[in-house]
C-alpha cells in the first residue's frame, strides 16, 4: 500500500529532459503571451473625441484651454511701490513673519537658564 501512495504523490518531472523542457517553457510562454497581447492592443484605430490629428476644429478644441490669454485692464488701479510690497511681504508684515518671531521668542534661552548653565 505504501508503494501505491508514493506513486500517486510522485514528482511530475522525472527526467532531466523534462526539467529542461519545463524551465524553457516557463520563460518562453509568458514572453510569447505578452508579445501577443501588446500587438493586439497596439493594432487598430483608436476612436474617441479628438482622435483625428488633421481636423482643424478638433485641434483648436484641444489647444484652446492652454492657448487662452486674458489681458486685464490695469489703467484704473494704482500700483504699489516696491518698498510697500517689500514691507508687506518680507520686513515684518504678514502672518508668516509674526509666526516666525513668536517661534524665535519661544525658543530663545531665558536669562535665568543661561545663568544656571554658566555655573555648571
MOPAC internal coordinates of N, CA, C and O (Angstrom, degrees):
PM7 1SCF
backbone

  N    0.0000 0     0.00 0     0.00 0    0    0    0
  C    1.4379 1     0.00 0     0.00 0    1    0    0
  C    1.5247 1   111.26 1     0.00 0    2    1    0
  O    1.2310 1   119.63 1   146.70 1    3    2    1
  N    1.3018 1   118.31 1   -33.30 1    3    2    1
  C    1.4516 1   120.73 1   179.78 1    5    3    2
  C    1.5258 1   111.10 1   -68.70 1    6    5    3
  O    1.2310 1   119.86 1   149.34 1    7    6    5
  N    1.3596 1   117.87 1   -30.66 1    7    6    5
  C    1.4613 1   120.28 1   176.71 1    9    7    6
  C    1.5264 1   110.60 1   -67.52 1   10    9    7
  O    1.2310 1   119.77 1   142.82 1   11   10    9
  N    1.3018 1   118.03 1   -37.18 1   11   10    9
  C    1.4629 1   121.85 1   179.94 1   13   11   10
  C    1.5247 1   110.14 1   -66.81 1   14   13   11
  O    1.2310 1   120.21 1   140.30 1   15   14   13
  N    1.3191 1   117.20 1   -39.70 1   15   14   13
  C    1.4567 1   120.03 1   179.82 1   17   15   14
  C    1.5233 1   111.09 1   -69.50 1   18   17   15
  O    1.2310 1   119.68 1   141.36 1   19   18   17
  N    1.3215 1   118.21 1   -38.64 1   19   18   17
  C    1.4621 1   120.26 1  -179.72 1   21   19   18
  C    1.5200 1   110.53 1   -68.90 1   22   21   19
  O    1.2310 1   119.54 1   148.46 1   23   22   21
  N    1.3319 1   118.49 1   -31.54 1   23   22   21
  C    1.4631 1   121.15 1   177.04 1   25   23   22
  C    1.5227 1   110.60 1   -69.20 1   26   25   23
  O    1.2310 1   120.21 1   141.28 1   27   26   25
  N    1.3124 1   117.20 1   -38.72 1   27   26   25
  C    1.4593 1   120.56 1  -179.64 1   29   27   26
  C    1.5196 1   111.77 1   -68.95 1   30   29   27
  O    1.2310 1   120.03 1   146.31 1   31   30   29
  N    1.3051 1   117.55 1   -33.69 1   31   30   29
  C    1.4564 1   121.66 1  -176.15 1   33   31   30
  C    1.5256 1   111.76 1  -103.57 1   34   33   31
  O    1.2310 1   120.07 1  -157.26 1   35   34   33
  N    1.2908 1   117.46 1    22.74 1   35   34   33
  C    1.4563 1   121.43 1  -178.98 1   37   35   34
  C    1.5143 1   111.63 1   -74.69 1   38   37   35
  O    1.2310 1   120.77 1    -9.46 1   39   38   37
  N    1.3228 1   116.14 1   170.54 1   39   38   37
  C    1.4538 1   122.78 1  -178.79 1   41   39   38
  C    1.5242 1   110.11 1   -72.04 1   42   41   39
  O    1.2310 1   121.07 1   -35.53 1   43   42   41
  N    1.3207 1   115.56 1   144.47 1   43   42   41
  C    1.4559 1   120.96 1   178.42 1   45   43   42
  C    1.5248 1   110.36 1   -71.52 1   46   45   43
  O    1.2310 1   120.51 1   142.44 1   47   46   45
  N    1.3255 1   116.63 1   -37.56 1   47   46   45
  C    1.4652 1   121.88 1   179.65 1   49   47   46
  C    1.5225 1   107.85 1   -97.59 1   50   49   47
  O    1.2310 1   121.41 1   -59.44 1   51   50   49
  N    1.3430 1   114.91 1   120.56 1   51   50   49
  C    1.4613 1   118.62 1  -175.02 1   53   51   50
  C    1.5151 1   113.11 1  -114.38 1   54   53   51
  O    1.2310 1   119.54 1   160.67 1   55   54   53
  N    1.3251 1   118.49 1   -19.33 1   55   54   53
  C    1.4675 1   120.39 1  -177.94 1   57   55   54
  C    1.5221 1   109.38 1  -124.87 1   58   57   55
  O    1.2310 1   120.32 1   -21.15 1   59   58   57
  N    1.3408 1   117.00 1   158.85 1   59   58   57
  C    1.4729 1   119.65 1   177.12 1   61   59   58
  C    1.5348 1   112.36 1   -62.75 1   62   61   59
  O    1.2310 1   119.55 1   149.55 1   63   62   61
  N    1.3058 1   118.46 1   -30.45 1   63   62   61
  C    1.4707 1   121.40 1   177.96 1   65   63   62
  C    1.5201 1   111.18 1   -65.20 1   66   65   63
  O    1.2310 1   120.81 1   139.60 1   67   66   65
  N    1.3269 1   116.06 1   -40.40 1   67   66   65
  C    1.4629 1   119.21 1   177.52 1   69   67   66
  C    1.5329 1   110.70 1   -66.39 1   70   69   67
  O    1.2310 1   120.40 1   142.38 1   71   70   69
  N    1.3236 1   116.84 1   -37.62 1   71   70   69
  C    1.4572 1   121.04 1   178.62 1   73   71   70
  C    1.5232 1   110.86 1   -62.76 1   74   73   71
  O    1.2310 1   120.26 1   134.20 1   75   74   73
  N    1.3114 1   117.12 1   -45.80 1   75   74   73
  C    1.4694 1   121.24 1   179.03 1   77   75   74
  C    1.5223 1   110.28 1   -61.99 1   78   77   75
  O    1.2310 1   120.42 1   137.74 1   79   78   77
  N    1.3214 1   116.80 1   -42.26 1   79   78   77
  C    1.4655 1   120.76 1   179.65 1   81   79   78
  C    1.5292 1   111.12 1   -62.03 1   82   81   79
  O    1.2310 1   120.13 1   135.13 1   83   82   81
  N    1.3025 1   117.35 1   -44.87 1   83   82   81
  C    1.4616 1   121.34 1  -179.07 1   85   83   82
  C    1.5270 1   110.69 1   -65.45 1   86   85   83
  O    1.2310 1   119.61 1   138.36 1   87   86   85
  N    1.3182 1   118.36 1   -41.64 1   87   86   85
  C    1.4650 1   121.62 1  -179.24 1   89   87   86
  C    1.5306 1   110.37 1   -65.39 1   90   89   87
  O    1.2310 1   120.10 1   136.28 1   91   90   89
  N    1.3230 1   117.42 1   -43.72 1   91   90   89
  C    1.4658 1   120.88 1   179.56 1   93   91   90
  C    1.5304 1   110.34 1   -64.47 1   94   93   91
  O    1.2310 1   120.47 1   135.09 1   95   94   93
  N    1.3169 1   116.70 1   -44.91 1   95   94   93
  C    1.4634 1   119.62 1   179.68 1   97   95   94
  C    1.5331 1   111.78 1   -66.17 1   98   97   95
  O    1.2310 1   120.18 1   148.95 1   99   98   97
  N    1.3265 1   117.26 1   -31.05 1   99   98   97
  C    1.4594 1   120.60 1   178.75 1  101   99   98
  C    1.5293 1   111.39 1   -64.60 1  102  101   99
  O    1.2310 1   119.93 1   151.63 1  103  102  101
  N    1.3246 1   117.73 1   -28.37 1  103  102  101
  C    1.4577 1   121.32 1   176.67 1  105  103  102
  C    1.5221 1   112.31 1   -89.90 1  106  105  103
  O    1.2310 1   120.01 1   139.23 1  107  106  105
  N    1.3099 1   117.58 1   -40.77 1  107  106  105
  C    1.4642 1   121.79 1  -172.66 1  109  107  106
  C    1.5290 1   112.18 1   -74.55 1  110  109  107
  O    1.2310 1   119.64 1   136.15 1  111  110  109
  N    1.3070 1   118.29 1   -43.85 1  111  110  109
  C    1.4659 1   121.10 1  -174.55 1  113  111  110
  C    1.5358 1   112.15 1   -62.91 1  114  113  111
  O    1.2310 1   118.17 1   132.26 1  115  114  113
  N    1.3342 1   121.09 1   -47.74 1  115  114  113
  C    1.4707 1   118.99 1   178.34 1  117  115  114
  C    1.5330 1   113.09 1   -62.82 1  118  117  115
  O    1.2310 1   120.44 1   141.29 1  119  118  117
  N    1.3278 1   116.76 1   -38.71 1  119  118  117
  C    1.4648 1   119.62 1   178.13 1  121  119  118
  C    1.5216 1   109.99 1   -64.04 1  122  121  119
  O    1.2310 1   119.91 1   136.86 1  123  122  121
  N    1.3126 1   117.77 1   -43.14 1  123  122  121
  C    1.4618 1   122.27 1   178.83 1  125  123  122
  C    1.5343 1   110.37 1   -61.54 1  126  125  123
  O    1.2310 1   120.13 1   137.83 1  127  126  125
  N    1.3156 1   117.36 1   -42.17 1  127  126  125
  C    1.4727 1   121.17 1   179.59 1  129  127  126
  C    1.5300 1   110.32 1   -65.53 1  130  129  127
  O    1.2310 1   119.93 1   138.44 1  131  130  129
  N    1.3185 1   117.74 1   -41.56 1  131  130  129
  C    1.4638 1   121.20 1   178.87 1  133  131  130
  C    1.5248 1   110.79 1   -63.20 1  134  133  131
  O    1.2310 1   120.21 1   137.00 1  135  134  133
  N    1.3185 1   117.21 1   -43.00 1  135  134  133
  C    1.4660 1   120.60 1   178.71 1  137  135  134
  C    1.5211 1   110.48 1   -62.88 1  138  137  135
  O    1.2310 1   119.82 1   136.60 1  139  138  137
  N    1.3092 1   117.95 1   -43.40 1  139  138  137
  C    1.4615 1   120.72 1   179.13 1  141  139  138
  C    1.5288 1   111.35 1   -63.70 1  142  141  139
  O    1.2310 1   120.12 1   136.71 1  143  142  141
  N    1.3323 1   117.37 1   -43.29 1  143  142  141
  C    1.4601 1   120.24 1   179.87 1  145  143  142
  C    1.5271 1   112.21 1   -65.80 1  146  145  143
  O    1.2310 1   120.12 1   139.47 1  147  146  145
  N    1.3257 1   117.38 1   -40.53 1  147  146  145
  C    1.4652 1   119.36 1   179.18 1  149  147  146
  C    1.5174 1   111.15 1   -67.55 1  150  149  147
  O    1.2310 1   120.05 1   145.01 1  151  150  149
  N    1.3177 1   117.51 1   -34.99 1  151  150  149
  C    1.4656 1   120.34 1   174.82 1  153  151  150
  C    1.5071 1   111.70 1   -66.89 1  154  153  151
  O    1.2310 1   120.27 1   140.58 1  155  154  153
  N    1.3100 1   117.10 1   -39.42 1  155  154  153
  C    1.4622 1   121.46 1   179.34 1  157  155  154
  C    1.5244 1   111.11 1   -64.89 1  158  157  155
  O    1.2310 1   120.32 1   139.75 1  159  158  157
  N    1.3211 1   117.00 1   -40.25 1  159  158  157
  C    1.4553 1   121.02 1  -179.43 1  161  159  158
  C    1.5303 1   110.67 1   -71.24 1  162  161  159
  O    1.2310 1   119.96 1   143.41 1  163  162  161
  N    1.3162 1   117.68 1   -36.59 1  163  162  161
  C    1.4617 1   121.61 1  -176.35 1  165  163  162
  C    1.5099 1   114.24 1   -77.42 1  166  165  163
  O    1.2310 1   119.41 1   159.82 1  167  166  165
  N    1.3065 1   118.74 1   -20.18 1  167  166  165
  C    1.4614 1   122.19 1  -177.01 1  169  167  166
  C    1.5249 1   109.43 1   -86.84 1  170  169  167
  O    1.2310 1   121.06 1   -35.73 1  171  170  169
  N    1.3202 1   115.59 1   144.27 1  171  170  169
  C    1.4569 1   120.11 1   175.14 1  173  171  170
  C    1.5138 1   112.05 1   108.69 1  174  173  171
  O    1.2310 1   121.30 1   -15.40 1  175  174  173
  N    1.3047 1   115.13 1   164.60 1  175  174  173
  C    1.4537 1   120.09 1   179.66 1  177  175  174
  C    1.5209 1   109.44 1   -88.87 1  178  177  175
  O    1.2310 1   122.01 1   -35.49 1  179  178  177
  N    1.2793 1   113.75 1   144.51 1  179  178  177
  C    1.4565 1   120.00 1   178.08 1  181  179  178
  C    1.5264 1   107.25 1   -93.79 1  182  181  179
  O    1.2310 1   120.85 1   -54.72 1  183  182  181
  N    1.2943 1   115.99 1   125.28 1  183  182  181
  C    1.4503 1   119.32 1   178.70 1  185  183  182
  C    1.5118 1   109.14 1  -112.18 1  186  185  183
  O    1.2310 1   121.38 1   -34.62 1  187  186  185
  N    1.2960 1   114.97 1   145.38 1  187  186  185
  C    1.4492 1   120.26 1   179.88 1  189  187  186
  C    1.5065 1   109.47 1   160.24 1  190  189  187
  O    1.2310 1   120.29 1     1.78 1  191  190  189
  N    1.2905 1   117.06 1  -178.22 1  191  190  189
  C    1.4512 1   121.59 1  -178.00 1  193  191  190
  C    1.5205 1   110.43 1   -70.03 1  194  193  191
  O    1.2310 1   120.71 1   -52.57 1  195  194  193
  N    1.3018 1   116.25 1   127.43 1  195  194  193
  C    1.4577 1   121.24 1   175.68 1  197  195  194
  C    1.5005 1   114.84 1    73.94 1  198  197  195
  O    1.2310 1   119.41 1  -147.08 1  199  198  197
  N    1.3287 1   118.73 1    32.92 1  199  198  197
  C    1.4583 1   119.27 1  -177.26 1  201  199  198
  C    1.5221 1   113.31 1   -93.84 1  202  201  199
  O    1.2310 1   119.62 1   165.44 1  203  202  201
  N    1.3310 1   118.33 1   -14.56 1  203  202  201
  C    1.4605 1   119.93 1   178.66 1  205  203  202
  C    1.5276 1   108.47 1   -80.97 1  206  205  203
  O    1.2310 1   119.28 1   -68.30 1  207  206  205
  N    1.3343 1   118.98 1   111.70 1  207  206  205
  C    1.4601 1   120.13 1  -174.16 1  209  207  206
  C    1.5251 1   113.48 1   -73.15 1  210  209  207
  O    1.2310 1   119.22 1   166.51 1  211  210  209
  N    1.3321 1   119.09 1   -13.49 1  211  210  209
  C    1.4591 1   120.34 1  -175.33 1  213  211  210
  C    1.5248 1   113.60 1  -104.21 1  214  213  211
  O    1.2310 1   118.99 1   178.22 1  215  214  213
  N    1.2937 1   119.53 1    -1.78 1  215  214  213
  C    1.4532 1   121.65 1  -178.53 1  217  215  214
  C    1.5338 1   109.36 1   -82.40 1  218  217  215
  O    1.2310 1   119.80 1   -64.92 1  219  218  217
  N    1.3465 1   117.99 1   115.08 1  219  218  217
  C    1.4707 1   120.30 1  -175.80 1  221  219  218
  C    1.5291 1   113.82 1   -61.69 1  222  221  219
  O    1.2310 1   119.86 1   147.78 1  223  222  221
  N    1.3140 1   117.87 1   -32.22 1  223  222  221
  C    1.4625 1   119.76 1   179.80 1  225  223  222
  C    1.5267 1   111.24 1   -68.78 1  226  225  223
  O    1.2310 1   120.68 1   140.22 1  227  226  225
  N    1.3117 1   116.31 1   -39.78 1  227  226  225
  C    1.4637 1   119.31 1   178.69 1  229  227  226
  C    1.5216 1   111.10 1   -69.19 1  230  229  227
  O    1.2310 1   120.49 1   142.51 1  231  230  229
  N    1.3262 1   116.67 1   -37.49 1  231  230  229
  C    1.4708 1   120.16 1   177.51 1  233  231  230
  C    1.5214 1   109.53 1   -62.32 1  234  233  231
  O    1.2310 1   120.64 1   135.13 1  235  234  233
  N    1.3182 1   116.38 1   -44.87 1  235  234  233
  C    1.4626 1   120.17 1   179.74 1  237  235  234
  C    1.5246 1   111.52 1   -63.09 1  238  237  235
  O    1.2310 1   120.64 1   141.61 1  239  238  237
  N    1.3079 1   116.38 1   -38.39 1  239  238  237
  C    1.4689 1   119.96 1   179.02 1  241  239  238
  C    1.5266 1   111.46 1   -66.01 1  242  241  239
  O    1.2310 1   119.92 1   143.91 1  243  242  241
  N    1.3373 1   117.76 1   -36.09 1  243  242  241
  C    1.4682 1   120.58 1   179.26 1  245  243  242
  C    1.5244 1   111.90 1   -73.65 1  246  245  243
  O    1.2310 1   120.21 1   145.78 1  247  246  245
  N    1.3290 1   117.21 1   -34.22 1  247  246  245
  C    1.4589 1   121.30 1  -174.63 1  249  247  246
  C    1.5291 1   111.67 1   -86.93 1  250  249  247
  O    1.2310 1   119.45 1   157.57 1  251  250  249
  N    1.3081 1   118.66 1   -22.43 1  251  250  249
  C    1.4655 1   122.62 1  -172.88 1  253  251  250
  C    1.5270 1   114.23 1   -54.53 1  254  253  251
  O    1.2310 1   118.19 1   135.11 1  255  254  253
  N    1.3281 1   121.05 1   -44.89 1  255  254  253
  C    1.4729 1   118.52 1  -178.67 1  257  255  254
  C    1.5265 1   113.31 1   -63.64 1  258  257  255
  O    1.2310 1   120.03 1   150.81 1  259  258  257
  N    1.3142 1   117.54 1   -29.19 1  259  258  257
  C    1.4634 1   120.69 1  -178.28 1  261  259  258
  C    1.5189 1   110.96 1   -86.74 1  262  261  259
  O    1.2310 1   120.65 1   145.76 1  263  262  261
  N    1.3110 1   116.37 1   -34.24 1  263  262  261
  C    1.4593 1   120.98 1  -173.84 1  265  263  262
  C    1.5177 1   113.89 1   -86.82 1  266  265  263
  O    1.2310 1   119.66 1  -179.04 1  267  266  265
  N    1.3102 1   118.26 1     0.96 1  267  266  265
  C    1.4620 1   121.20 1  -177.64 1  269  267  266
  C    1.5284 1   109.70 1   -70.17 1  270  269  267
  O    1.2310 1   120.79 1   -49.67 1  271  270  269
  N    1.3460 1   116.10 1   130.33 1  271  270  269
  C    1.4557 1   121.81 1  -178.94 1  273  271  270
  C    1.5172 1   108.28 1  -126.85 1  274  273  271
  O    1.2310 1   120.73 1   -54.67 1  275  274  273
  N    1.2969 1   116.20 1   125.33 1  275  274  273
  C    1.4561 1   120.82 1   177.53 1  277  275  274
  C    1.5166 1   108.81 1  -116.66 1  278  277  275
  O    1.2310 1   121.13 1   -52.29 1  279  278  277
  N    1.3254 1   115.45 1   127.71 1  279  278  277
  C    1.4613 1   121.01 1   178.10 1  281  279  278
  C    1.5222 1   107.00 1  -109.80 1  282  281  279
  O    1.2310 1   120.93 1   -57.55 1  283  282  281
  N    1.3060 1   115.83 1   122.45 1  283  282  281
  C    1.4568 1   120.64 1  -178.93 1  285  283  282
  C    1.5200 1   109.80 1   -93.60 1  286  285  283
  O    1.2310 1   121.11 1   -33.10 1  287  286  285
  N    1.3020 1   115.48 1   146.90 1  287  286  285
  C    1.4510 1   121.64 1   178.73 1  289  287  286
  C    1.5221 1   108.69 1   -86.04 1  290  289  287
  O    1.2310 1   120.58 1   -65.77 1  291  290  289
  N    1.3278 1   116.49 1   114.23 1  291  290  289
  C    1.4537 1   121.83 1  -178.97 1  293  291  290
  C    1.5242 1   111.93 1  -103.81 1  294  293  291
  O    1.2310 1   120.13 1  -166.20 1  295  294  293
  N    1.3199 1   117.35 1    13.80 1  295  294  293
  C    1.4621 1   120.83 1  -176.16 1  297  295  294
  C    1.5153 1   111.85 1   -64.59 1  298  297  295
  O    1.2310 1   119.27 1   144.52 1  299  298  297
  N    1.3051 1   119.01 1   -35.48 1  299  298  297
  C    1.4595 1   121.93 1  -176.27 1  301  299  298
  C    1.5224 1   113.22 1   -88.18 1  302  301  299
  O    1.2310 1   119.88 1   172.47 1  303  302  301
  N    1.3102 1   117.84 1    -7.53 1  303  302  301
  C    1.4635 1   120.22 1  -177.26 1  305  303  302
  C    1.5219 1   110.30 1   -97.45 1  306  305  303
  O    1.2310 1   120.99 1   -33.99 1  307  306  305
  N    1.3223 1   115.71 1   146.01 1  307  306  305
  C    1.4590 1   121.22 1   177.72 1  309  307  306
  C    1.5230 1   107.07 1   -97.92 1  310  309  307
  O    1.2310 1   121.14 1   -55.64 1  311  310  309
  N    1.3245 1   115.43 1   124.36 1  311  310  309
  C    1.4558 1   120.08 1  -179.94 1  313  311  310
  C    1.5244 1   109.34 1   -78.98 1  314  313  311
  O    1.2310 1   120.70 1   -40.15 1  315  314  313
  N    1.3058 1   116.28 1   139.85 1  315  314  313
  C    1.4581 1   121.23 1   178.21 1  317  315  314
  C    1.5183 1   109.23 1   -78.11 1  318  317  315
  O    1.2310 1   121.09 1   -30.63 1  319  318  317
  N    1.3127 1   115.53 1   149.37 1  319  318  317
  C    1.4575 1   119.05 1   178.73 1  321  319  318
  C    1.5292 1   109.54 1   -73.68 1  322  321  319
  O    1.2310 1   121.09 1   -16.53 1  323  322  321
  N    1.3090 1   115.51 1   163.47 1  323  322  321
  C    1.4570 1   120.54 1  -179.67 1  325  323  322
  C    1.5114 1   112.22 1   -62.15 1  326  325  323
  O    1.2310 1   120.59 1   143.34 1  327  326  325
  N    1.3251 1   116.47 1   -36.66 1  327  326  325
  C    1.4645 1   120.88 1  -179.58 1  329  327  326
  C    1.5323 1   111.12 1   -66.28 1  330  329  327
  O    1.2310 1   120.72 1   140.65 1  331  330  329
  N    1.3251 1   116.23 1   -39.35 1  331  330  329
  C    1.4622 1   120.63 1   179.39 1  333  331  330
  C    1.5288 1   110.62 1   -65.44 1  334  333  331
  O    1.2310 1   120.79 1   136.58 1  335  334  333
  N    1.3211 1   116.09 1   -43.42 1  335  334  333
  C    1.4675 1   120.50 1   179.38 1  337  335  334
  C    1.5193 1   110.13 1   -64.55 1  338  337  335
  O    1.2310 1   120.00 1   138.09 1  339  338  337
  N    1.3425 1   117.60 1   -41.91 1  339  338  337
  C    1.4619 1   121.21 1  -179.98 1  341  339  338
  C    1.5322 1   111.10 1   -62.72 1  342  341  339
  O    1.2310 1   120.89 1   135.34 1  343  342  341
  N    1.3126 1   115.90 1   -44.66 1  343  342  341
  C    1.4653 1   119.30 1  -179.52 1  345  343  342
  C    1.5274 1   110.94 1   -64.42 1  346  345  343
  O    1.2310 1   120.76 1   141.63 1  347  346  345
  N    1.3261 1   116.16 1   -38.37 1  347  346  345
  C    1.4615 1   119.53 1  -178.39 1  349  347  346
  C    1.5226 1   111.73 1   -70.37 1  350  349  347
  O    1.2310 1   119.94 1   145.61 1  351  350  349
  N    1.3254 1   117.72 1   -34.39 1  351  350  349
  C    1.4603 1   120.87 1  -174.13 1  353  351  350
  C    1.5236 1   113.51 1   -96.90 1  354  353  351
  O    1.2310 1   120.26 1   139.95 1  355  354  353
  N    1.3131 1   117.12 1   -40.05 1  355  354  353
  C    1.4608 1   119.46 1  -168.64 1  357  355  354
  C    1.5269 1   114.72 1  -111.30 1  358  357  355
  O    1.2310 1   119.88 1   134.35 1  359  358  357
  N    1.2804 1   117.83 1   -45.65 1  359  358  357
  C    1.4669 1   121.01 1  -168.42 1  361  359  358
  C    1.5204 1   111.76 1   -92.08 1  362  361  359
  O    1.2310 1   120.24 1  -112.90 1  363  362  361
  N    1.3073 1   117.15 1    67.10 1  363  362  361
  C    1.4529 1   120.40 1   172.36 1  365  363  362
  C    1.5081 1   114.87 1    88.65 1  366  365  363
  O    1.2310 1   119.31 1  -175.21 1  367  366  365
  N    1.2865 1   118.92 1     4.79 1  367  366  365
  C    1.4539 1   119.74 1   179.60 1  369  367  366
  C    1.5138 1   110.56 1  -102.17 1  370  369  367
  O    1.2310 1   120.49 1   -26.79 1  371  370  369
  N    1.2748 1   116.67 1   153.21 1  371  370  369
  C    1.4623 1   120.87 1   174.84 1  373  371  370
  C    1.5063 1   113.21 1    92.53 1  374  373  371
  O    1.2310 1   121.47 1   -14.48 1  375  374  373
  N    1.3105 1   114.80 1   165.52 1  375  374  373
  C    1.4645 1   121.62 1  -176.53 1  377  375  374
  C    1.5239 1   111.82 1   -72.04 1  378  377  375
  O    1.2310 1   120.17 1   148.98 1  379  378  377
  N    1.3251 1   117.28 1   -31.02 1  379  378  377
  C    1.4681 1   119.21 1  -179.01 1  381  379  378
  C    1.5134 1   111.33 1   -66.26 1  382  381  379
  O    1.2310 1   120.63 1   138.21 1  383  382  381
  N    1.3163 1   116.40 1   -41.79 1  383  382  381
  C    1.4582 1   119.27 1   179.47 1  385  383  382
  C    1.5244 1   110.81 1   -65.96 1  386  385  383
  O    1.2310 1   120.12 1   140.30 1  387  386  385
  N    1.3257 1   117.37 1   -39.70 1  387  386  385
  C    1.4686 1   120.70 1   177.94 1  389  387  386
  C    1.5252 1   111.05 1   -63.30 1  390  389  387
  O    1.2310 1   120.49 1   138.75 1  391  390  389
  N    1.3284 1   116.66 1   -41.25 1  391  390  389
  C    1.4633 1   120.27 1   179.00 1  393  391  390
  C    1.5230 1   110.88 1   -66.19 1  394  393  391
  O    1.2310 1   120.46 1   140.79 1  395  394  393
  N    1.3327 1   116.72 1   -39.21 1  395  394  393
  C    1.4608 1   120.10 1   179.53 1  397  395  394
  C    1.5243 1   110.61 1   -65.11 1  398  397  395
  O    1.2310 1   120.29 1   138.28 1  399  398  397
  N    1.3322 1   117.05 1   -41.72 1  399  398  397
  C    1.4663 1   120.18 1   178.41 1  401  399  398
  C    1.5292 1   111.13 1   -64.13 1  402  401  399
  O    1.2310 1   120.46 1   139.34 1  403  402  401
  N    1.3193 1   116.73 1   -40.66 1  403  402  401
  C    1.4641 1   120.45 1   179.28 1  405  403  402
  C    1.5285 1   110.74 1   -63.97 1  406  405  403
  O    1.2310 1   120.19 1   139.90 1  407  406  405
  N    1.3410 1   117.25 1   -40.10 1  407  406  405
  C    1.4597 1   120.72 1   177.77 1  409  407  406
  C    1.5198 1   111.20 1   -64.66 1  410  409  407
  O    1.2310 1   120.84 1   138.55 1  411  410  409
  N    1.3227 1   116.00 1   -41.45 1  411  410  409
  C    1.4617 1   119.40 1  -179.21 1  413  411  410
  C    1.5252 1   110.38 1   -64.75 1  414  413  411
  O    1.2310 1   120.44 1   139.29 1  415  414  413
  N    1.3253 1   116.77 1   -40.71 1  415  414  413
  C    1.4635 1   120.15 1   179.56 1  417  415  414
  C    1.5248 1   111.50 1   -68.57 1  418  417  415
  O    1.2310 1   120.58 1   144.45 1  419  418  417
  N    1.3319 1   116.51 1   -35.55 1  419  418  417
  C    1.4616 1   119.73 1  -179.63 1  421  419  418
  C    1.5257 1   111.36 1   -70.65 1  422  421  419
  O    1.2310 1   120.38 1   147.25 1  423  422  421
  N    1.3242 1   116.88 1   -32.75 1  423  422  421
  C    1.4641 1   120.47 1  -177.17 1  425  423  422
  C    1.5229 1   113.31 1   -91.96 1  426  425  423
  O    1.2310 1   120.06 1   174.18 1  427  426  425
  N    1.3121 1   117.50 1    -5.82 1  427  426  425
  C    1.4646 1   120.35 1  -179.43 1  429  427  426
  C    1.5281 1   109.28 1   -69.97 1  430  429  427
  O    1.2310 1   120.41 1   -39.81 1  431  430  429
  N    1.3228 1   116.82 1   140.19 1  431  430  429
  C    1.4678 1   118.43 1   178.76 1  433  431  430
  C    1.5288 1   110.46 1   -71.01 1  434  433  431
  O    1.2310 1   121.15 1   -39.61 1  435  434  433
  N    1.2934 1   115.40 1   140.39 1  435  434  433
  C    1.4644 1   120.16 1   178.84 1  437  435  434
  C    1.5278 1   109.22 1   -78.39 1  438  437  435
  O    1.2310 1   119.67 1   -27.58 1  439  438  437
  N    1.3252 1   118.23 1   152.42 1  439  438  437
  C    1.4823 1   120.13 1   179.52 1  441  439  438
  C    1.5276 1   112.40 1   -61.04 1  442  441  439
  O    1.2310 1   119.88 1   146.20 1  443  442  441
  N    1.3277 1   117.84 1   -33.80 1  443  442  441
  C    1.4668 1   120.32 1   179.98 1  445  443  442
  C    1.5273 1   110.05 1   -66.60 1  446  445  443
  O    1.2310 1   120.31 1   139.15 1  447  446  445
  N    1.3197 1   117.01 1   -40.85 1  447  446  445
  C    1.4570 1   119.83 1   179.85 1  449  447  446
  C    1.5249 1   110.50 1   -68.97 1  450  449  447
  O    1.2310 1   120.41 1   143.56 1  451  450  449
  N    1.3385 1   116.82 1   -36.44 1  451  450  449
  C    1.4606 1   120.07 1   178.58 1  453  451  450
  C    1.5284 1   110.67 1   -61.99 1  454  453  451
  O    1.2310 1   119.77 1   141.86 1  455  454  453
  N    1.3461 1   118.04 1   -38.14 1  455  454  453
  C    1.4614 1   121.73 1   178.16 1  457  455  454
  C    1.5254 1   110.81 1   -67.22 1  458  457  455
  O    1.2310 1   119.77 1   140.08 1  459  458  457
  N    1.3340 1   118.04 1   -39.92 1  459  458  457
  C    1.4597 1   121.18 1  -179.53 1  461  459  458
  C    1.5291 1   109.45 1   -65.68 1  462  461  459
  O    1.2310 1   120.82 1   137.52 1  463  462  461
  N    1.3381 1   116.04 1   -42.48 1  463  462  461
  C    1.4603 1   119.98 1  -179.87 1  465  463  462
  C    1.5294 1   111.05 1   -66.20 1  466  465  463
  O    1.2310 1   120.38 1   145.10 1  467  466  465
  N    1.3213 1   116.89 1   -34.90 1  467  466  465
  C    1.4660 1   120.23 1  -179.41 1  469  467  466
  C    1.5243 1   111.89 1   -69.54 1  470  469  467
  O    1.2310 1   119.79 1   148.83 1  471  470  469
  N    1.3180 1   118.01 1   -31.17 1  471  470  469
  C    1.4583 1   121.61 1  -179.34 1  473  471  470
  C    1.5184 1   112.61 1   -74.04 1  474  473  471
  O    1.2310 1   119.68 1   156.93 1  475  474  473
  N    1.3060 1   118.22 1   -23.07 1  475  474  473
  C    1.4664 1   120.87 1  -178.32 1  477  475  474
  C    1.4546 1   111.11 1   -73.84 1  478  477  475
  O    1.2310 1   120.10 1   180.00 1  479  478  477

